[in-house]
Amino acid sequence: MARTGISRATLNNYIGLNLIPSPTVRKPKEPGGPTKIGYFPEWVVERIEKIQQFKGQGMRMPQIVMHFLADKRAVLTTAAEPGPVLNHQWLNRIVVPAVLVGQTWEIIGLNNRAEELFFGENRRGVPSPVKHTLVGPSFIGELENRFGNWKEILAPHIRLAKRDVTEDILQDLHFEGEYRWLNEAMQLWHEAEIFVNSPFTQQTLTLEHLDGKTEQYTLISCPMPEGILLLYAPAGMQLDQLMDLLSGKAKISKSVLLRKAPSLTPLCILAASLESDLQLRTALPPAEYFDLMNQVILGSHRCFKDHGGIPGSSFREGVVCFFLPEADSRQDYFFQPLVCAQSLQKMVSDLNRQWKHRQAWRNALRLNIAIHCGHEWLGTIPSPLAFEFTVVGDTLMETEKLGEFSQRGAIWASKKVIENLSPSHRKRVEFGIRLGVYQDQFVSPNIYSPVSELLGREELERRGLQAIGNLAVTEVMNVLP
């Protein structure tokens, strides 16, 4: 920047337009200075000087980009490696319009649905030499050509971008392109209330087409490894499941959202089901039974979301949740299911009181819970509007069987889960095996037992639990705050 006299915002804009490559970051040779420096190829200085010369001659940025696009020295990103991620074809597997933007809100990729929504079918599949920026003049021009309320559409995008795009960057974007929308863009920028500590956001978006058609969307944003993913969910779409998938634990990779090839993943599984379901079906009219089940499932999903879990396909009258490891806390995914299980118990206890008052009955609502861990093939299956997680392997089957073993609303966990807890987390978990009968029953703390030793052989076979007969388990009595 010292050699060329341009600002950092202008430099980032040139990188976003593919006029120059991104720098290669490495340690400097001289000690005592910055720990990391970005290095550009020597020809970049000449390129910037040429760009400044063209601008001095009155050329617009789109014309300058076209000029260098035809040049044999068209930008070669020195740090880029060819691979499937670069073409972002995975975006077309998302069932709603989706746009992926970079750090300065340049469009890195978008799926066909988003291209048709914002650019029209006649542009679909035709590459543009200029990278649109969602708060820049090129994209605003597209909005103005297609929608009567383009300012109302631009406003939520600027609100999202305000975390990354400063006032100076926004001015540079418009001065170096078409600046006739600058005043409107700057006004929206100043009026926008920035999202604070909200990696996942939802905003209502109304699109008033020039042909008179009006569409309602929910604009959802979530962080991704490559940038920020924007989803435009049509009005009427059930968002609970989609948001559960997105907001698992603040750092979700795109495999959480997309229908990609299954991958072998370490995970912890929580399975829970209502006890005495047949009795509840008999006692309740169909409408009230389904009302109860909806309350249990939706309440469970809220607990999963609060504790960083990802809901899976519900089974019978139960629910399943997957907990995945994170780079910054590898052992946390063993502990969170235990905390979540205790929250589920409280949720069902509250429901039990409500339904006792509502029905004046003696039935007790109990959720039998099981927690197990392992390495399994994790993938997603599509539904018409969203995605559901599922795994292929023995861990899920064993977890569900352990849930069938659990009775009277107890929480049972495998020895593998407890033994993988960090020392600090393990101190907070009270567990053991109940021994003795009736008044003489007591809890022997901090021990495990194979399922086969807790049930007689005949009962093990009668309940179809032979598959987990050798699984070492323990009952979780309490999880301390």
N, C-alpha and C positions, 0 to 999 in steps of 0.2 A: 504494500500500500504506500510505503514511503517513496518508492521509485516511480510509482504511477500517479500518485496524488488522488486516488479514488478512496471513497469511504468504505467501511466494512459492509454497510448495507448494499452498496453498489456491487462490491465484490461477490457477495452472496447471491445477488440477482443474476450476475453473469454466470455463476455456477449453476443456478437453477435453470437458466435458459440453455445450458449445455454449450455456452460459448467458450468456457474454459473448464478444465477438469477440477474435481475436488482435490485438495492438497493431500499429500502423503504425510501422516503424522508420525514423527519419530523423535528420539532424544537428540538434543543439540550436541555438537562436538565440544563446544566450550563449556567448562564447568562453571557453576555459580549463577547461571541464568535460569530461564524458565525450564521446567522439567520436560516439556514437550513443545515442539514447534511444527507448524504445517509448512511443508515444502512444495513449491510448484515447479514444473519444468521451466527451463530458461525461456522457451518460446512464448510463455504466457505473458511476459512483459510486452513483447512485440505485439501480441494479439490485443491486449488492452489498449495500447497506444493507437492501434489501427481502429479499434472501436470508437475511441474518443475522437479520432480524426473524422470518421464517418458521421458521428453525431454533430460535430462542428459544421459539417457540410449540409446538415438538415435531414439526414436519413433517420427514419423511425426504427425502433428496435426490431419490429418484425422484419423489416427490410434487411437490417444488419444480420439477423439470424439466417435469413434465406441466403444471403451472400456467402456466409461461412459454411452453410450446409452444402453448398455446391463445391466448396474448396476441398481439395484432396487432403488438406490437413485438418479436416473436421475433428472435433474434439474426441480424444481417446481418453477415457477415464483410467488413469494409471493404476488405481487400486482395485478396479472392478475385476471380478472373476466371472466368467460365463456360468450360468446355471439357471435352473427353473425359476428361482425367485425373481430374477431380473425382469422377466416379461409379465409377471404378476397375473398369469392366467388363472391362478386360484381364485381371483376375484369373481370370475364368471360362475363359480360354484355357489356363490351366495345368492339366496333366493329373493333378495330385495335390492334396490339400487344401492351401490356401494362405491365410495371414492376413497382412495388412499392418498394422503397428502404428506409432504415432507416438512422439514423444520421451519421453512419460510412459507409454508402453505402452498407450494407448487404441487400440481397434481402429478403424482408418481404413476398412478394407474387407476382405472375405473372399469367396472364391468359393463356389459352391453346394456343392461337396464338403466344404469345411470347415464350412459352416453345418449340413449334415446330420450331420456327425461330432460336433459339439459342442452343437448346439441341437435336432437332430431335424428330420425332414422337415416336421412341422407348422408349424415356424417359418420355413421357407424362403421368401424373398421378402417377408416381412413386416417392414417397417422398425421398429426399436426406437427409442423416444424417448430412451433412455439409452445412451450410448456405453459399452460394456463395456470395462473395463481388464483385461488378462490376468493381473494380480496383485491385482485388486480383488474386492470381495465379490460383485458381480453375476455375474461369470464363475465364481467359486468355487462359487456357488450352483448354476449350471448343471452344473458338474462333479460336485458332490455328488448331484444328482438323476439323473445318468446313469451314473456309474461308482463301483464299489466301492473303487477305489484312488485317489481324487481327490487325496490328498496326494502320492502318487508322480507323478501327472501334473502337479501344480502345481509341484513342486520344480525340474524343468529350466527351466520358464518363469521362475521367480523367479531362478534362477542367471543366465539371460540378461539379465533386466531389472535386475539389481543394478548394472550399469554406469551405468544412467540413473536408476533409482528409489532415492532415499535412504531411510533409515529413517523420517525425518519425513514424506516423501511417502507412504510405505506406510501409516503410521499415520493420516494425514489421509484417505486413501482409505477406510479402514475406519471411522473415526469418523463420517464424513459419509455413510456408507451403512449396511450391516449389519455390525456389529462383532463378531459372535459367532465369526468365523473369524480374528480378529486375532491371537490367541496362536499359532495354527498357522502363519499367514503370517509372523509375526515370527520364529518359531523356524526356519522354512525359510530366511528371509533371512539370519539369523546363521550358519546352517550352510553356506550356499552358497559355493562357491569361485569367485570372479569370474574370467571369461575375460579374460586380459591379451593385448593385441595380437593378437586372433583375430577378425577381422571375419567369417570364415566358420567356423561351428561345426557339429558333428554330435553328437547325443545319442540314446541309445536310449530309446524311449517305449513302455510297455506300457499298453494300455487294457483294463481289466476291466469290461465292461458288466454292469449289474445283472441282465440276463437270462442271465448265465453265459458269454456269448461273450467271447473274449479276442483282441485284435488287437495286433500288433507294428508299430511305426513307427520310422523314423529322423527325428528332428526336426532340420532344417537351418535355420540362420539366415544371412542375408546382408544387407549394407547396400544401401539403395536411395535414390534422390533424395528420396522422400517419407518415408522412415522405415526400418523393418527388415522384411524379408520372411521369414516363417516357412513352411517347406514340411514337410509330413508325408508322407514317402515310405514306402509300404507295405513290409513285410518281404519280401525276395526281389527287390526292385527293384535293378537294376544302377545303382549310384550313381556310378561312375567318370566316366561321360560328363556326368551332371548336375553333379557337382562341378567338372569341368573347365570347363563353361560358366560356373559361378558365380564361380570363383576366378581367372579369367583374369589380372587384375593388380591386385587390391585395390580398384579403382573401376570397377565394372561397372554400366552402366545397365540398365534393365529390358528394353531391346531385345535384350540378349544372351541373355535367358532366354525371351522370349515370342515366339509366332508372330505377329508384327505385319507390317504392310505393309513391303515392302522399302524401303530407303533408300540413296541414293547416298553412299558412304562411302569416304574415303581409307584404304587398307590396304596391308599387305605380305603376300605369300603365300609360304609355304614348301611345296614339294612334294618328296617323296622316295619312291623305289621301290627294291626289291631288284634288283640286277643278276643276270643269268643265271637268271631265275626258272624258265624252262622246264627248265633243267638240274637245278635243285633239285627240281622236281616229279618228274622222272624218277628221281632218285637216292633219294628218300625215299618210304616208305610213306605213304598218305594221312593216317593219324593223326599221324605225326611231322611231316609237312609243315604240317598245320594247327597243330600245337603250335608250330612255328617261327614261323609267321605271327602267331599270337597273341602270342608273346613280342616280336616286332618292333613290332607295333601298340601293345600296352600299354606297352612301354618308350618308344616314341615319344611317346605321350600324356603320360607322366610328364615327359618333357623339355619338351613344350609347356607343361604346367602350371607347371613350374619357371621358365620364361622368359616367362610372361604371355601365351602364345598360346591360341587357341581352336580346338580340333580341328574339322575339317570332315568331310564325307563321304569315307571312304576310297575310292580308285579302284584298280581292279585289285589288284596286289600292292603298293600304295603308300599313303601317308598325305598329308593336306593339313592345313595349319594357317594360320590367319589372325591377323595382328597388327594391332591397331587403335591409333590415336593416343589419347593422354590429354591432358587440358587442362594438366597440370603438366609434361609432358615430350613435346612434340609430335614431336621427332626420335628418341625412344627406340625407336619401333616400326620404324625402319629398322635399328637396331643389334641389337636382341634376336634377330631371326631368324638373324643371322650367328653370334651366340654359341650359339644353340640348335642350329644346324647342326653346330657343332663338338662339342657334347654328344651329338648323335645319332651322329656318327662314333665317339665313344668307346664309346657304348652298343653299337653293332653290332660294334665290335672285341672287346668283352668277350664278346658272344654268339658271335662267330667262334671264339674260343679254346675256349669251352664245347662247341660243336658239333664242333670238330675232335677234342677229347678223347672226346666221346660217340660219334662215328661213325668215328673213325680214317680220315677221308677227306681228299682233297686239295682239295676245293671251298673257295672263299673267299667269305665273306659280305661283301658291299659294299652300301652304301646310296648311290645316286646322288641328289644333292640340288640343287635349283634354288630361287632366291629372286628374286622380281620384285615390282614395286609398281605401283599405279595407283589410279584411282577406279572403283569398281564398285557395282552394286546388291547390297546385302547383305541376306540374309533367312534365315529358318529354315524347315525342313520338319519336320513331326511324325513321330516314331516312336511305337510304342505306349506307351512309358514316359518318353521324354525328347525332346530336340530335337537336330537336326543343323544346323550352319551350312552355307550354300552361297552362292555368288555367281553373278551372271549377267553375263557380259561377256568381253572378250578376255583380260583379265589372267590369269585362272585357266588358260585354254587355253594361253596363251603360257608360263606357269610350268610346266605339265605337259610341254609340248613341250621346254622347256629341260632338264627333268629327263631326258627321253629322249635328249637330246644328251649329257648328262653321262655319263662312263664311269669305271670303276675307282674308284668311291667318291669322286669329286671333288665339290666344292661350286662351283657356278657361280651368279653373280649378275649381274643386269642393271646397266648403267651408271647407270640412274636410282636404284637402291638406293644405290650407293656415293656418288654425287654428292649425295644428300640427307642423308648422315651429317653430324653436327656435326663441327667441326674436331677436337675431342678424341677422338671416336669413330673418326674416319677414321685418326688416327695409330696406332690399335691394330689396324688391319686391313692385313694383308699380302696383296696381290693383284697379278695380272699375267697375261701370256699366255706359254705355253710355246712356244718357237721352236726350230728345228733338229730333228734326228732322232737317235735312239739315243744314242751316247756324246757327241755334240755338242749334245745338247738343253740348253737353258738357259731361265731365266725372265726375261722382260723386265718389270720391275716397273712398276706404276702405269699400265698402259695397257689399252685396250679393243680389241675387234675385233668386227665383224659376224659372225654365225654363218656366213654364206655364204663368208667368207674363211678360215674354219677347216676347212671341209669342201669337197671337190670338188663340182661341180654334180651329178654322177651320184649321189654318196653322199647329198647333200642330198635329192634326189628319192626315192632308194631308201628312206631312213629316214623319209620323210614330214615333213620339217622345213622345207618351203618357207615356212610361215606365220611362222617366226621368222628367216628368212634375213637380214633387215635389222636384227634386234635386236642392239644393241651390248652385249657381255657381257664378263666377265672371270672368271678362276678365283680363288677365295679360298683362299690357301695357309695362312693362320693368322690367328687372332684373339687378340691378346695380352691377358692379364688386366689 
